[in-house]
Amino acid sequence: MPRKKKQSIKVNNSTSLESLMQETYNDACGQILDAQKTINELTNAADPEDVSEYALIAKERTNTLKIKDSAIKIKLEVAKLQNDILKHNGNIEEAVTQNTGGQATPDDFDKIREIMENKGKTDEDEYKVD
């Protein structure tokens, strides 16, 4: 698979926003497909022999479903943003300003805090089997 082209994010640039939204949407779709593939592999895996193996499989399926759920939420957020922009006839600045009043909201800080807390985690930590 070819490497992704680096995006240059520019403030108040509709092309930049469009590219970022498309990349985010594509990544979310990829996560959903990967999660479903993992779930299918776990379901069709070798027949577990004892309860502890069933528990491990169930735990991994739950973790994978969380990843899938997160990706679906990302797709919904992109759709909401796109809908807001369309309501304002493509005026991105007006759409964003009306939603937040041009101010940071407590939800914004919660999202930033969550990102910072999860920054130290690696992909391996998320898929690690205990």
Backbone atoms as SQL, in Angstrom:
CREATE TABLE atoms (id INTEGER PRIMARY KEY, chain TEXT, resi INTEGER, resn TEXT, atom TEXT, x REAL, y REAL, z REAL);
INSERT INTO atoms VALUES
  (1, 'A', 1, 'MET', 'N', 0.842, -1.170, 0.000),
  (2, 'A', 1, 'MET', 'CA', 0.000, 0.000, 0.000),
  (3, 'A', 1, 'MET', 'C', 0.893, 1.241, 0.000),
  (4, 'A', 2, 'PRO', 'N', 0.624, 2.207, -0.852),
  (5, 'A', 2, 'PRO', 'CA', 1.463, 3.400, -0.917),
  (6, 'A', 2, 'PRO', 'C', 1.316, 4.249, 0.343),
  (7, 'A', 3, 'ARG', 'N', 2.365, 4.976, 0.636),
  (8, 'A', 3, 'ARG', 'CA', 2.333, 5.869, 1.788),
  (9, 'A', 3, 'ARG', 'C', 1.379, 7.021, 1.513),
  (10, 'A', 4, 'LYS', 'N', 0.750, 7.488, 2.587),
  (11, 'A', 4, 'LYS', 'CA', -0.160, 8.607, 2.444),
  (12, 'A', 4, 'LYS', 'C', 0.623, 9.887, 2.191),
  (13, 'A', 5, 'LYS', 'N', 0.037, 10.723, 1.376),
  (14, 'A', 5, 'LYS', 'CA', 0.634, 12.018, 1.099),
  (15, 'A', 5, 'LYS', 'C', 0.442, 12.910, 2.328),
  (16, 'A', 6, 'LYS', 'N', 1.483, 13.607, 2.738),
  (17, 'A', 6, 'LYS', 'CA', 1.374, 14.489, 3.892),
  (18, 'A', 6, 'LYS', 'C', 0.450, 15.649, 3.551),
  (19, 'A', 7, 'GLN', 'N', -0.440, 15.933, 4.486),
  (20, 'A', 7, 'GLN', 'CA', -1.389, 17.026, 4.296),
  (21, 'A', 7, 'GLN', 'C', -0.859, 18.290, 4.949),
  (22, 'A', 8, 'SER', 'N', -1.057, 19.395, 4.293),
  (23, 'A', 8, 'SER', 'CA', -0.729, 20.683, 4.867),
  (24, 'A', 8, 'SER', 'C', -2.037, 21.332, 5.294),
  (25, 'A', 9, 'ILE', 'N', -2.223, 21.490, 6.593),
  (26, 'A', 9, 'ILE', 'CA', -3.466, 22.033, 7.120),
  (27, 'A', 9, 'ILE', 'C', -3.332, 23.549, 7.208),
  (28, 'A', 10, 'LYS', 'N', -4.246, 24.230, 6.564),
  (29, 'A', 10, 'LYS', 'CA', -4.235, 25.687, 6.565),
  (30, 'A', 10, 'LYS', 'C', -5.524, 26.193, 7.195),
  (31, 'A', 11, 'VAL', 'N', -5.406, 27.205, 8.039),
  (32, 'A', 11, 'VAL', 'CA', -6.568, 27.792, 8.694),
  (33, 'A', 11, 'VAL', 'C', -7.399, 28.552, 7.659),
  (34, 'A', 12, 'ASN', 'N', -8.715, 28.435, 7.771),
  (35, 'A', 12, 'ASN', 'CA', -9.661, 29.121, 6.887),
  (36, 'A', 12, 'ASN', 'C', -9.447, 28.788, 5.411),
  (37, 'A', 13, 'ASN', 'N', -9.145, 27.535, 5.135),
  (38, 'A', 13, 'ASN', 'CA', -8.963, 27.090, 3.764),
  (39, 'A', 13, 'ASN', 'C', -9.897, 25.907, 3.543),
  (40, 'A', 14, 'SER', 'N', -10.887, 26.099, 2.683),
  (41, 'A', 14, 'SER', 'CA', -11.897, 25.056, 2.479),
  (42, 'A', 14, 'SER', 'C', -11.299, 23.799, 1.851),
  (43, 'A', 15, 'THR', 'N', -10.319, 23.946, 0.987),
  (44, 'A', 15, 'THR', 'CA', -9.687, 22.783, 0.373),
  (45, 'A', 15, 'THR', 'C', -8.952, 21.955, 1.427),
  (46, 'A', 16, 'SER', 'N', -8.280, 22.632, 2.341),
  (47, 'A', 16, 'SER', 'CA', -7.578, 21.954, 3.417),
  (48, 'A', 16, 'SER', 'C', -8.560, 21.201, 4.306),
  (49, 'A', 17, 'LEU', 'N', -9.667, 21.837, 4.638),
  (50, 'A', 17, 'LEU', 'CA', -10.689, 21.196, 5.464),
  (51, 'A', 17, 'LEU', 'C', -11.287, 19.991, 4.745),
  (52, 'A', 18, 'GLU', 'N', -11.553, 20.158, 3.473),
  (53, 'A', 18, 'GLU', 'CA', -12.120, 19.062, 2.685),
  (54, 'A', 18, 'GLU', 'C', -11.163, 17.865, 2.654),
  (55, 'A', 19, 'SER', 'N', -9.886, 18.126, 2.452),
  (56, 'A', 19, 'SER', 'CA', -8.894, 17.049, 2.431),
  (57, 'A', 19, 'SER', 'C', -8.793, 16.353, 3.782),
  (58, 'A', 20, 'LEU', 'N', -8.800, 17.150, 4.846),
  (59, 'A', 20, 'LEU', 'CA', -8.716, 16.586, 6.185),
  (60, 'A', 20, 'LEU', 'C', -9.953, 15.747, 6.507),
  (61, 'A', 21, 'MET', 'N', -11.121, 16.248, 6.151),
  (62, 'A', 21, 'MET', 'CA', -12.356, 15.496, 6.385),
  (63, 'A', 21, 'MET', 'C', -12.336, 14.188, 5.604),
  (64, 'A', 22, 'GLN', 'N', -11.872, 14.225, 4.364),
  (65, 'A', 22, 'GLN', 'CA', -11.831, 13.017, 3.538),
  (66, 'A', 22, 'GLN', 'C', -10.844, 12.000, 4.116),
  (67, 'A', 23, 'GLU', 'N', -9.685, 12.474, 4.539),
  (68, 'A', 23, 'GLU', 'CA', -8.691, 11.575, 5.113),
  (69, 'A', 23, 'GLU', 'C', -9.207, 10.956, 6.412),
  (70, 'A', 24, 'THR', 'N', -9.852, 11.765, 7.241),
  (71, 'A', 24, 'THR', 'CA', -10.419, 11.264, 8.493),
  (72, 'A', 24, 'THR', 'C', -11.485, 10.226, 8.219),
  (73, 'A', 25, 'TYR', 'N', -12.339, 10.501, 7.261),
  (74, 'A', 25, 'TYR', 'CA', -13.399, 9.563, 6.892),
  (75, 'A', 25, 'TYR', 'C', -12.806, 8.256, 6.366),
  (76, 'A', 26, 'ASN', 'N', -11.813, 8.348, 5.505),
  (77, 'A', 26, 'ASN', 'CA', -11.173, 7.146, 4.954),
  (78, 'A', 26, 'ASN', 'C', -10.503, 6.312, 6.049),
  (79, 'A', 27, 'ASP', 'N', -9.828, 6.991, 6.986),
  (80, 'A', 27, 'ASP', 'CA', -9.191, 6.275, 8.090),
  (81, 'A', 27, 'ASP', 'C', -10.235, 5.580, 8.965),
  (82, 'A', 28, 'ALA', 'N', -11.354, 6.249, 9.219),
  (83, 'A', 28, 'ALA', 'CA', -12.423, 5.648, 10.019),
  (84, 'A', 28, 'ALA', 'C', -12.986, 4.420, 9.307),
  (85, 'A', 29, 'CYS', 'N', -13.186, 4.516, 8.001),
  (86, 'A', 29, 'CYS', 'CA', -13.675, 3.360, 7.232),
  (87, 'A', 29, 'CYS', 'C', -12.687, 2.205, 7.313),
  (88, 'A', 30, 'GLY', 'N', -11.405, 2.507, 7.215),
  (89, 'A', 30, 'GLY', 'CA', -10.373, 1.481, 7.323),
  (90, 'A', 30, 'GLY', 'C', -10.374, 0.816, 8.690),
  (91, 'A', 31, 'GLN', 'N', -10.576, 1.618, 9.745),
  (92, 'A', 31, 'GLN', 'CA', -10.637, 1.056, 11.089),
  (93, 'A', 31, 'GLN', 'C', -11.834, 0.126, 11.239),
  (94, 'A', 32, 'ILE', 'N', -12.958, 0.521, 10.675),
  (95, 'A', 32, 'ILE', 'CA', -14.155, -0.319, 10.756),
  (96, 'A', 32, 'ILE', 'C', -13.912, -1.644, 10.040),
  (97, 'A', 33, 'LEU', 'N', -13.327, -1.593, 8.865),
  (98, 'A', 33, 'LEU', 'CA', -13.048, -2.826, 8.123),
  (99, 'A', 33, 'LEU', 'C', -12.062, -3.723, 8.858),
  (100, 'A', 34, 'ASP', 'N', -10.997, -3.116, 9.401),
  (101, 'A', 34, 'ASP', 'CA', -10.004, -3.894, 10.154),
  (102, 'A', 34, 'ASP', 'C', -10.628, -4.521, 11.400),
  (103, 'A', 35, 'ALA', 'N', -11.465, -3.759, 12.084),
  (104, 'A', 35, 'ALA', 'CA', -12.112, -4.279, 13.292),
  (105, 'A', 35, 'ALA', 'C', -13.032, -5.439, 12.947),
  (106, 'A', 36, 'GLN', 'N', -13.804, -5.292, 11.881),
  (107, 'A', 36, 'GLN', 'CA', -14.705, -6.375, 11.494),
  (108, 'A', 36, 'GLN', 'C', -13.931, -7.608, 11.068),
  (109, 'A', 37, 'LYS', 'N', -12.815, -7.403, 10.394),
  (110, 'A', 37, 'LYS', 'CA', -11.970, -8.537, 9.983),
  (111, 'A', 37, 'LYS', 'C', -11.435, -9.263, 11.216),
  (112, 'A', 38, 'THR', 'N', -10.999, -8.504, 12.212),
  (113, 'A', 38, 'THR', 'CA', -10.502, -9.101, 13.455),
  (114, 'A', 38, 'THR', 'C', -11.599, -9.865, 14.175),
  (115, 'A', 39, 'ILE', 'N', -12.793, -9.286, 14.225),
  (116, 'A', 39, 'ILE', 'CA', -13.926, -9.963, 14.865),
  (117, 'A', 39, 'ILE', 'C', -14.220, -11.273, 14.147),
  (118, 'A', 40, 'ASN', 'N', -14.220, -11.239, 12.835),
  (119, 'A', 40, 'ASN', 'CA', -14.475, -12.465, 12.064),
  (120, 'A', 40, 'ASN', 'C', -13.403, -13.520, 12.321),
  (121, 'A', 41, 'GLU', 'N', -12.146, -13.090, 12.391),
  (122, 'A', 41, 'GLU', 'CA', -11.054, -14.022, 12.659),
  (123, 'A', 41, 'GLU', 'C', -11.186, -14.635, 14.048),
  (124, 'A', 42, 'LEU', 'N', -11.558, -13.815, 15.028),
  (125, 'A', 42, 'LEU', 'CA', -11.734, -14.333, 16.385),
  (126, 'A', 42, 'LEU', 'C', -12.900, -15.310, 16.453),
  (127, 'A', 43, 'THR', 'N', -13.948, -15.016, 15.719),
  (128, 'A', 43, 'THR', 'CA', -15.124, -15.881, 15.710),
  (129, 'A', 43, 'THR', 'C', -14.807, -17.215, 15.049),
  (130, 'A', 44, 'ASN', 'N', -14.036, -17.176, 13.986),
  (131, 'A', 44, 'ASN', 'CA', -13.724, -18.386, 13.235),
  (132, 'A', 44, 'ASN', 'C', -12.428, -19.051, 13.681),
  (133, 'A', 45, 'ALA', 'N', -11.862, -18.576, 14.787),
  (134, 'A', 45, 'ALA', 'CA', -10.585, -19.115, 15.268),
  (135, 'A', 45, 'ALA', 'C', -10.751, -20.568, 15.701),
  (136, 'A', 46, 'ALA', 'N', -9.624, -21.150, 16.019),
  (137, 'A', 46, 'ALA', 'CA', -9.634, -22.541, 16.482),
  (138, 'A', 46, 'ALA', 'C', -10.606, -22.680, 17.646),
  (139, 'A', 47, 'ASP', 'N', -11.198, -23.836, 17.792),
  (140, 'A', 47, 'ASP', 'CA', -12.202, -24.091, 18.811),
  (141, 'A', 47, 'ASP', 'C', -11.562, -24.042, 20.200),
  (142, 'A', 48, 'PRO', 'N', -11.960, -23.074, 21.044),
  (143, 'A', 48, 'PRO', 'CA', -11.387, -22.979, 22.389),
  (144, 'A', 48, 'PRO', 'C', -11.726, -24.219, 23.211),
  (145, 'A', 49, 'GLU', 'N', -10.780, -24.602, 24.071),
  (146, 'A', 49, 'GLU', 'CA', -10.974, -25.822, 24.846),
  (147, 'A', 49, 'GLU', 'C', -11.471, -25.563, 26.257),
  (148, 'A', 50, 'ASP', 'N', -11.180, -24.394, 26.824),
  (149, 'A', 50, 'ASP', 'CA', -11.663, -24.138, 28.180),
  (150, 'A', 50, 'ASP', 'C', -12.222, -22.725, 28.299),
  (151, 'A', 51, 'VAL', 'N', -12.765, -22.439, 29.461),
  (152, 'A', 51, 'VAL', 'CA', -13.457, -21.171, 29.694),
  (153, 'A', 51, 'VAL', 'C', -12.505, -19.986, 29.596),
  (154, 'A', 52, 'SER', 'N', -11.260, -20.152, 30.021),
  (155, 'A', 52, 'SER', 'CA', -10.316, -19.030, 29.982),
  (156, 'A', 52, 'SER', 'C', -10.043, -18.584, 28.547),
  (157, 'A', 53, 'GLU', 'N', -10.013, -19.525, 27.622),
  (158, 'A', 53, 'GLU', 'CA', -9.810, -19.157, 26.214),
  (159, 'A', 53, 'GLU', 'C', -11.026, -18.403, 25.678),
  (160, 'A', 54, 'TYR', 'N', -12.215, -18.827, 26.071),
  (161, 'A', 54, 'TYR', 'CA', -13.429, -18.096, 25.691),
  (162, 'A', 54, 'TYR', 'C', -13.399, -16.681, 26.250),
  (163, 'A', 55, 'ALA', 'N', -12.929, -16.544, 27.478),
  (164, 'A', 55, 'ALA', 'CA', -12.855, -15.225, 28.115),
  (165, 'A', 55, 'ALA', 'C', -11.888, -14.313, 27.372),
  (166, 'A', 56, 'LEU', 'N', -10.737, -14.845, 26.963),
  (167, 'A', 56, 'LEU', 'CA', -9.765, -14.044, 26.215),
  (168, 'A', 56, 'LEU', 'C', -10.341, -13.601, 24.868),
  (169, 'A', 57, 'ILE', 'N', -11.012, -14.514, 24.191),
  (170, 'A', 57, 'ILE', 'CA', -11.614, -14.177, 22.898),
  (171, 'A', 57, 'ILE', 'C', -12.692, -13.118, 23.085),
  (172, 'A', 58, 'ALA', 'N', -13.516, -13.277, 24.116),
  (173, 'A', 58, 'ALA', 'CA', -14.578, -12.299, 24.378),
  (174, 'A', 58, 'ALA', 'C', -13.997, -10.925, 24.696),
  (175, 'A', 59, 'LYS', 'N', -12.906, -10.904, 25.463),
  (176, 'A', 59, 'LYS', 'CA', -12.257, -9.637, 25.804),
  (177, 'A', 59, 'LYS', 'C', -11.732, -8.940, 24.542),
  (178, 'A', 60, 'GLU', 'N', -11.093, -9.687, 23.681),
  (179, 'A', 60, 'GLU', 'CA', -10.559, -9.102, 22.445),
  (180, 'A', 60, 'GLU', 'C', -11.678, -8.635, 21.520),
  (181, 'A', 61, 'ARG', 'N', -12.750, -9.388, 21.460),
  (182, 'A', 61, 'ARG', 'CA', -13.900, -8.964, 20.646),
  (183, 'A', 61, 'ARG', 'C', -14.471, -7.658, 21.188),
  (184, 'A', 62, 'THR', 'N', -14.542, -7.535, 22.509),
  (185, 'A', 62, 'THR', 'CA', -15.050, -6.310, 23.127),
  (186, 'A', 62, 'THR', 'C', -14.149, -5.128, 22.795),
  (187, 'A', 63, 'ASN', 'N', -12.840, -5.318, 22.898),
  (188, 'A', 63, 'ASN', 'CA', -11.898, -4.246, 22.563),
  (189, 'A', 63, 'ASN', 'C', -12.022, -3.842, 21.097),
  (190, 'A', 64, 'THR', 'N', -12.188, -4.823, 20.244),
  (191, 'A', 64, 'THR', 'CA', -12.322, -4.546, 18.816),
  (192, 'A', 64, 'THR', 'C', -13.625, -3.812, 18.526),
  (193, 'A', 65, 'LEU', 'N', -14.687, -4.173, 19.216),
  (194, 'A', 65, 'LEU', 'CA', -15.961, -3.471, 19.045),
  (195, 'A', 65, 'LEU', 'C', -15.865, -2.025, 19.511),
  (196, 'A', 66, 'LYS', 'N', -15.057, -1.759, 20.542),
  (197, 'A', 66, 'LYS', 'CA', -14.844, -0.375, 20.999),
  (198, 'A', 66, 'LYS', 'C', -14.154, 0.440, 19.912),
  (199, 'A', 67, 'ILE', 'N', -13.177, -0.164, 19.260),
  (200, 'A', 67, 'ILE', 'CA', -12.474, 0.524, 18.169),
  (201, 'A', 67, 'ILE', 'C', -13.446, 0.812, 17.029),
  (202, 'A', 68, 'LYS', 'N', -14.272, -0.169, 16.710),
  (203, 'A', 68, 'LYS', 'CA', -15.251, -0.002, 15.635),
  (204, 'A', 68, 'LYS', 'C', -16.244, 1.096, 15.995),
  (205, 'A', 69, 'ASP', 'N', -16.708, 1.112, 17.240),
  (206, 'A', 69, 'ASP', 'CA', -17.644, 2.130, 17.700),
  (207, 'A', 69, 'ASP', 'C', -17.024, 3.522, 17.614),
  (208, 'A', 70, 'SER', 'N', -15.763, 3.636, 17.995),
  (209, 'A', 70, 'SER', 'CA', -15.048, 4.913, 17.918),
  (210, 'A', 70, 'SER', 'C', -14.957, 5.403, 16.475),
  (211, 'A', 71, 'ALA', 'N', -14.674, 4.497, 15.556),
  (212, 'A', 71, 'ALA', 'CA', -14.577, 4.868, 14.143),
  (213, 'A', 71, 'ALA', 'C', -15.936, 5.323, 13.604),
  (214, 'A', 72, 'ILE', 'N', -16.991, 4.680, 14.040),
  (215, 'A', 72, 'ILE', 'CA', -18.338, 5.087, 13.608),
  (216, 'A', 72, 'ILE', 'C', -18.647, 6.485, 14.133),
  (217, 'A', 73, 'LYS', 'N', -18.256, 6.773, 15.375),
  (218, 'A', 73, 'LYS', 'CA', -18.474, 8.113, 15.939),
  (219, 'A', 73, 'LYS', 'C', -17.713, 9.170, 15.138),
  (220, 'A', 74, 'ILE', 'N', -16.509, 8.834, 14.707),
  (221, 'A', 74, 'ILE', 'CA', -15.721, 9.771, 13.902),
  (222, 'A', 74, 'ILE', 'C', -16.445, 10.061, 12.585),
  (223, 'A', 75, 'LYS', 'N', -16.969, 9.012, 11.955),
  (224, 'A', 75, 'LYS', 'CA', -17.701, 9.212, 10.702),
  (225, 'A', 75, 'LYS', 'C', -18.923, 10.094, 10.924),
  (226, 'A', 76, 'LEU', 'N', -19.607, 9.908, 12.050),
  (227, 'A', 76, 'LEU', 'CA', -20.773, 10.740, 12.348),
  (228, 'A', 76, 'LEU', 'C', -20.379, 12.199, 12.574),
  (229, 'A', 77, 'GLU', 'N', -19.250, 12.432, 13.237),
  (230, 'A', 77, 'GLU', 'CA', -18.779, 13.802, 13.457),
  (231, 'A', 77, 'GLU', 'C', -18.436, 14.484, 12.131),
  (232, 'A', 78, 'VAL', 'N', -17.818, 13.747, 11.225),
  (233, 'A', 78, 'VAL', 'CA', -17.513, 14.305, 9.903),
  (234, 'A', 78, 'VAL', 'C', -18.810, 14.636, 9.183),
  (235, 'A', 79, 'ALA', 'N', -19.799, 13.756, 9.280),
  (236, 'A', 79, 'ALA', 'CA', -21.089, 14.002, 8.628),
  (237, 'A', 79, 'ALA', 'C', -21.790, 15.223, 9.226),
  (238, 'A', 80, 'LYS', 'N', -21.714, 15.395, 10.553),
  (239, 'A', 80, 'LYS', 'CA', -22.317, 16.564, 11.200),
  (240, 'A', 80, 'LYS', 'C', -21.656, 17.848, 10.715),
  (241, 'A', 81, 'LEU', 'N', -20.332, 17.828, 10.648),
  (242, 'A', 81, 'LEU', 'CA', -19.610, 19.013, 10.178),
  (243, 'A', 81, 'LEU', 'C', -19.985, 19.331, 8.737),
  (244, 'A', 82, 'GLN', 'N', -20.042, 18.297, 7.908),
  (245, 'A', 82, 'GLN', 'CA', -20.424, 18.502, 6.511),
  (246, 'A', 82, 'GLN', 'C', -21.840, 19.061, 6.416),
  (247, 'A', 83, 'ASN', 'N', -22.746, 18.557, 7.231),
  (248, 'A', 83, 'ASN', 'CA', -24.119, 19.041, 7.242),
  (249, 'A', 83, 'ASN', 'C', -24.179, 20.513, 7.650),
  (250, 'A', 84, 'ASP', 'N', -23.424, 20.890, 8.674),
  (251, 'A', 84, 'ASP', 'CA', -23.399, 22.285, 9.114),
  (252, 'A', 84, 'ASP', 'C', -22.867, 23.205, 8.020),
  (253, 'A', 85, 'ILE', 'N', -21.854, 22.747, 7.322),
  (254, 'A', 85, 'ILE', 'CA', -21.289, 23.558, 6.233),
  (255, 'A', 85, 'ILE', 'C', -22.313, 23.717, 5.106),
  (256, 'A', 86, 'LEU', 'N', -23.012, 22.639, 4.779),
  (257, 'A', 86, 'LEU', 'CA', -24.031, 22.721, 3.732),
  (258, 'A', 86, 'LEU', 'C', -25.180, 23.641, 4.120),
  (259, 'A', 87, 'LYS', 'N', -25.545, 23.648, 5.392),
  (260, 'A', 87, 'LYS', 'CA', -26.613, 24.545, 5.867),
  (261, 'A', 87, 'LYS', 'C', -26.247, 26.006, 5.655),
  (262, 'A', 88, 'HIS', 'N', -24.965, 26.302, 5.680),
  (263, 'A', 88, 'HIS', 'CA', -24.493, 27.669, 5.521),
  (264, 'A', 88, 'HIS', 'C', -23.950, 27.915, 4.112),
  (265, 'A', 89, 'ASN', 'N', -24.451, 27.163, 3.168),
  (266, 'A', 89, 'ASN', 'CA', -24.086, 27.331, 1.750),
  (267, 'A', 89, 'ASN', 'C', -22.578, 27.305, 1.517),
  (268, 'A', 90, 'GLY', 'N', -21.889, 26.431, 2.233),
  (269, 'A', 90, 'GLY', 'CA', -20.456, 26.259, 2.015),
  (270, 'A', 90, 'GLY', 'C', -19.577, 27.227, 2.774),
  (271, 'A', 91, 'ASN', 'N', -20.166, 28.106, 3.574),
  (272, 'A', 91, 'ASN', 'CA', -19.375, 29.054, 4.353),
  (273, 'A', 91, 'ASN', 'C', -18.884, 28.356, 5.623),
  (274, 'A', 92, 'ILE', 'N', -17.647, 27.886, 5.583),
  (275, 'A', 92, 'ILE', 'CA', -17.087, 27.095, 6.677),
  (276, 'A', 92, 'ILE', 'C', -16.969, 27.929, 7.946),
  (277, 'A', 93, 'GLU', 'N', -16.469, 29.127, 7.809),
  (278, 'A', 93, 'GLU', 'CA', -16.256, 29.975, 8.985),
  (279, 'A', 93, 'GLU', 'C', -17.578, 30.240, 9.707),
  (280, 'A', 94, 'GLU', 'N', -18.611, 30.540, 8.958),
  (281, 'A', 94, 'GLU', 'CA', -19.923, 30.803, 9.556),
  (282, 'A', 94, 'GLU', 'C', -20.472, 29.553, 10.243),
  (283, 'A', 95, 'ALA', 'N', -20.302, 28.406, 9.623),
  (284, 'A', 95, 'ALA', 'CA', -20.808, 27.156, 10.194),
  (285, 'A', 95, 'ALA', 'C', -20.118, 26.834, 11.522),
  (286, 'A', 96, 'VAL', 'N', -18.815, 26.979, 11.564),
  (287, 'A', 96, 'VAL', 'CA', -18.067, 26.672, 12.786),
  (288, 'A', 96, 'VAL', 'C', -18.364, 27.706, 13.863),
  (289, 'A', 97, 'THR', 'N', -18.439, 28.977, 13.491),
  (290, 'A', 97, 'THR', 'CA', -18.692, 30.035, 14.455),
  (291, 'A', 97, 'THR', 'C', -20.074, 29.896, 15.076),
  (292, 'A', 98, 'GLN', 'N', -21.074, 29.548, 14.279),
  (293, 'A', 98, 'GLN', 'CA', -22.432, 29.421, 14.805),
  (294, 'A', 98, 'GLN', 'C', -22.521, 28.264, 15.800),
  (295, 'A', 99, 'ASN', 'N', -21.829, 27.177, 15.532),
  (296, 'A', 99, 'ASN', 'CA', -21.887, 26.016, 16.428),
  (297, 'A', 99, 'ASN', 'C', -21.230, 26.291, 17.768),
  (298, 'A', 100, 'THR', 'N', -20.135, 27.037, 17.783),
  (299, 'A', 100, 'THR', 'CA', -19.407, 27.255, 19.031),
  (300, 'A', 100, 'THR', 'C', -19.464, 28.695, 19.491),
  (301, 'A', 101, 'GLY', 'N', -20.054, 29.574, 18.692),
  (302, 'A', 101, 'GLY', 'CA', -20.054, 30.979, 19.045),
  (303, 'A', 101, 'GLY', 'C', -18.658, 31.566, 18.990),
  (304, 'A', 102, 'GLY', 'N', -17.758, 30.874, 18.303),
  (305, 'A', 102, 'GLY', 'CA', -16.383, 31.351, 18.198),
  (306, 'A', 102, 'GLY', 'C', -15.574, 31.117, 19.465),
  (307, 'A', 103, 'GLN', 'N', -16.166, 30.421, 20.443),
  (308, 'A', 103, 'GLN', 'CA', -15.512, 30.175, 21.718),
  (309, 'A', 103, 'GLN', 'C', -15.233, 28.687, 21.891),
  (310, 'A', 104, 'ALA', 'N', -14.230, 28.402, 22.674),
  (311, 'A', 104, 'ALA', 'CA', -13.957, 27.014, 23.030),
  (312, 'A', 104, 'ALA', 'C', -15.012, 26.559, 24.028),
  (313, 'A', 105, 'THR', 'N', -15.470, 25.334, 23.874),
  (314, 'A', 105, 'THR', 'CA', -16.487, 24.790, 24.767),
  (315, 'A', 105, 'THR', 'C', -15.840, 23.790, 25.731),
  (316, 'A', 106, 'PRO', 'N', -16.513, 23.479, 26.836),
  (317, 'A', 106, 'PRO', 'CA', -15.967, 22.455, 27.742),
  (318, 'A', 106, 'PRO', 'C', -15.747, 21.117, 27.037),
  (319, 'A', 107, 'ASP', 'N', -16.599, 20.821, 26.049),
  (320, 'A', 107, 'ASP', 'CA', -16.440, 19.584, 25.296),
  (321, 'A', 107, 'ASP', 'C', -15.115, 19.568, 24.539),
  (322, 'A', 108, 'ASP', 'N', -14.707, 20.741, 24.033),
  (323, 'A', 108, 'ASP', 'CA', -13.415, 20.839, 23.349),
  (324, 'A', 108, 'ASP', 'C', -12.269, 20.478, 24.292),
  (325, 'A', 109, 'PHE', 'N', -12.341, 20.982, 25.517),
  (326, 'A', 109, 'PHE', 'CA', -11.285, 20.690, 26.489),
  (327, 'A', 109, 'PHE', 'C', -11.301, 19.213, 26.893),
  (328, 'A', 110, 'ASP', 'N', -12.500, 18.631, 26.991),
  (329, 'A', 110, 'ASP', 'CA', -12.589, 17.204, 27.307),
  (330, 'A', 110, 'ASP', 'C', -11.934, 16.369, 26.215),
  (331, 'A', 111, 'LYS', 'N', -12.176, 16.740, 24.965),
  (332, 'A', 111, 'LYS', 'CA', -11.588, 16.001, 23.847),
  (333, 'A', 111, 'LYS', 'C', -10.071, 16.140, 23.848),
  (334, 'A', 112, 'ILE', 'N', -9.573, 17.337, 24.123),
  (335, 'A', 112, 'ILE', 'CA', -8.130, 17.567, 24.165),
  (336, 'A', 112, 'ILE', 'C', -7.508, 16.758, 25.298),
  (337, 'A', 113, 'ARG', 'N', -8.164, 16.752, 26.459),
  (338, 'A', 113, 'ARG', 'CA', -7.661, 15.989, 27.600),
  (339, 'A', 113, 'ARG', 'C', -7.602, 14.496, 27.264),
  (340, 'A', 114, 'GLU', 'N', -8.647, 13.993, 26.612),
  (341, 'A', 114, 'GLU', 'CA', -8.689, 12.581, 26.234),
  (342, 'A', 114, 'GLU', 'C', -7.568, 12.240, 25.259),
  (343, 'A', 115, 'ILE', 'N', -7.327, 13.114, 24.301),
  (344, 'A', 115, 'ILE', 'CA', -6.262, 12.886, 23.327),
  (345, 'A', 115, 'ILE', 'C', -4.904, 12.852, 24.032),
  (346, 'A', 116, 'MET', 'N', -4.692, 13.780, 24.958),
  (347, 'A', 116, 'MET', 'CA', -3.417, 13.838, 25.659),
  (348, 'A', 116, 'MET', 'C', -3.213, 12.610, 26.546),
  (349, 'A', 117, 'GLU', 'N', -4.289, 12.137, 27.180),
  (350, 'A', 117, 'GLU', 'CA', -4.175, 10.950, 28.033),
  (351, 'A', 117, 'GLU', 'C', -3.867, 9.711, 27.203),
  (352, 'A', 118, 'ASN', 'N', -4.441, 9.634, 26.010),
  (353, 'A', 118, 'ASN', 'CA', -4.253, 8.471, 25.157),
  (354, 'A', 118, 'ASN', 'C', -3.010, 8.570, 24.293),
  (355, 'A', 119, 'LYS', 'N', -2.331, 9.704, 24.332),
  (356, 'A', 119, 'LYS', 'CA', -1.177, 9.910, 23.463),
  (357, 'A', 119, 'LYS', 'C', -0.067, 8.907, 23.731),
  (358, 'A', 120, 'GLY', 'N', 0.108, 8.513, 24.995),
  (359, 'A', 120, 'GLY', 'CA', 1.173, 7.591, 25.344),
  (360, 'A', 120, 'GLY', 'C', 0.900, 6.167, 24.927),
  (361, 'A', 121, 'LYS', 'N', -0.351, 5.853, 24.636),
  (362, 'A', 121, 'LYS', 'CA', -0.692, 4.493, 24.250),
  (363, 'A', 121, 'LYS', 'C', -0.246, 4.238, 22.820),
  (364, 'A', 122, 'THR', 'N', 0.151, 3.005, 22.568),
  (365, 'A', 122, 'THR', 'CA', 0.505, 2.624, 21.210),
  (366, 'A', 122, 'THR', 'C', -0.560, 1.686, 20.693),
  (367, 'A', 123, 'ASP', 'N', -0.550, 1.428, 19.420),
  (368, 'A', 123, 'ASP', 'CA', -1.495, 0.491, 18.831),
  (369, 'A', 123, 'ASP', 'C', -1.337, -0.888, 19.453),
  (370, 'A', 124, 'GLU', 'N', -0.099, -1.244, 19.811),
  (371, 'A', 124, 'GLU', 'CA', 0.140, -2.557, 20.394),
  (372, 'A', 124, 'GLU', 'C', -0.560, -2.692, 21.736),
  (373, 'A', 125, 'ASP', 'N', -0.625, -1.583, 22.517),
  (374, 'A', 125, 'ASP', 'CA', -1.299, -1.622, 23.808),
  (375, 'A', 125, 'ASP', 'C', -2.781, -1.921, 23.622),
  (376, 'A', 126, 'GLU', 'N', -3.379, -1.380, 22.583),
  (377, 'A', 126, 'GLU', 'CA', -4.801, -1.567, 22.354),
  (378, 'A', 126, 'GLU', 'C', -5.128, -2.990, 21.964),
  (379, 'A', 127, 'TYR', 'N', -4.222, -3.667, 21.277),
  (380, 'A', 127, 'TYR', 'CA', -4.514, -4.996, 20.776),
  (381, 'A', 127, 'TYR', 'C', -3.847, -6.088, 21.622),
  (382, 'A', 128, 'LYS', 'N', -3.231, -5.695, 22.714),
  (383, 'A', 128, 'LYS', 'CA', -2.470, -6.629, 23.528),
  (384, 'A', 128, 'LYS', 'C', -3.402, -7.592, 24.255),
  (385, 'A', 129, 'VAL', 'N', -3.055, -8.870, 24.243),
  (386, 'A', 129, 'VAL', 'CA', -3.817, -9.883, 24.957),
  (387, 'A', 129, 'VAL', 'C', -3.123, -10.157, 26.265),
  (388, 'A', 130, 'ASP', 'N', -3.853, -10.020, 27.385),
  (389, 'A', 130, 'ASP', 'CA', -3.271, -10.290, 28.707),
  (390, 'A', 130, 'ASP', 'C', -3.315, -11.761, 29.031);
